[in-house]
């Protein structure tokens, strides 16, 4: 009985790793609205299946301030 219990405990998967999702650092993106040629900073991954919204830069920014500063220098955003 003890061997069976010990084997069960040793072979039982460790579900504690799934109990809490890992926190990731925030990510900010600059996206371009092709209809009105305006750029916006978003904090979620831009969808690529939207016809009028494109990513203005391939960069991923760590802070919103970085993204807003970069937005001022990007060519597609300043036309």
C-alpha positions as CSV (number, residue, x, y, z in Angstrom):
1,X,0.0,0.0,0.0
2,X,2.8,2.4,0.9
3,X,4.6,1.7,-2.4
4,X,1.4,2.3,-4.4
5,X,0.8,5.6,-2.6
6,X,4.4,6.7,-3.0
7,X,4.3,5.8,-6.7
8,X,1.1,7.8,-7.1
9,X,2.6,10.9,-5.4
10,X,5.8,10.7,-7.4
11,X,4.0,10.2,-10.8
12,X,1.3,12.8,-10.1
13,X,2.0,15.8,-12.3
14,X,2.7,19.1,-10.6
15,X,-0.3,21.3,-11.4
16,X,0.9,24.2,-9.2
17,X,2.8,25.7,-12.1
18,X,-0.5,26.2,-13.9
19,X,-2.2,27.7,-10.9
20,X,-1.1,31.3,-11.7
21,X,-0.4,32.6,-15.2
22,X,3.0,34.1,-15.7
23,X,3.0,37.9,-15.7
24,X,4.6,39.4,-18.7
25,X,6.0,42.9,-19.2
26,X,3.6,45.3,-20.9
27,X,4.1,45.7,-24.7
28,X,3.1,48.7,-26.7
29,X,2.7,49.0,-30.5
30,X,2.3,51.9,-32.9
31,X,-0.5,51.2,-35.5
32,X,-1.5,53.2,-38.5
33,X,-5.1,53.7,-39.5
34,X,-5.0,53.8,-43.4
35,X,-8.3,55.7,-43.7
36,X,-7.3,58.8,-42.0
37,X,-3.5,58.4,-41.8
38,X,-3.4,58.7,-38.1
39,X,-1.2,56.6,-35.7
40,X,-2.2,55.3,-32.3
41,X,-0.4,53.5,-29.5
42,X,-2.0,50.3,-28.4
43,X,-1.2,47.9,-25.6
44,X,-2.3,44.7,-27.2
45,X,-0.9,42.8,-30.2
46,X,-2.4,44.4,-33.3
47,X,-4.6,42.2,-35.5
48,X,-3.3,41.7,-39.0
49,X,-6.6,40.7,-40.5
50,X,-8.1,44.2,-40.3
51,X,-7.8,45.9,-43.7
52,X,-7.5,49.5,-42.6
53,X,-5.2,49.0,-39.6
54,X,-1.5,48.2,-40.1
55,X,1.5,48.2,-37.8
56,X,3.5,51.4,-38.4
57,X,6.7,50.0,-36.9
58,X,8.0,46.5,-36.3
59,X,9.3,47.6,-32.9
60,X,7.7,46.6,-29.6
61,X,8.0,49.3,-26.9
62,X,8.3,48.7,-23.2
63,X,6.5,51.9,-22.1
64,X,3.7,54.0,-23.6
65,X,6.0,57.0,-23.5
66,X,8.6,55.3,-25.6
67,X,5.9,54.4,-28.2
68,X,4.5,57.9,-28.3
69,X,7.9,59.4,-28.8
70,X,8.6,56.9,-31.6
71,X,5.3,57.7,-33.1
72,X,6.4,61.3,-33.7
73,X,9.4,60.2,-35.6
74,X,7.8,57.5,-37.8
75,X,7.4,58.4,-41.4
76,X,3.9,56.8,-42.0
77,X,2.6,58.7,-39.0
78,X,3.8,62.1,-40.2
79,X,2.3,62.2,-43.6
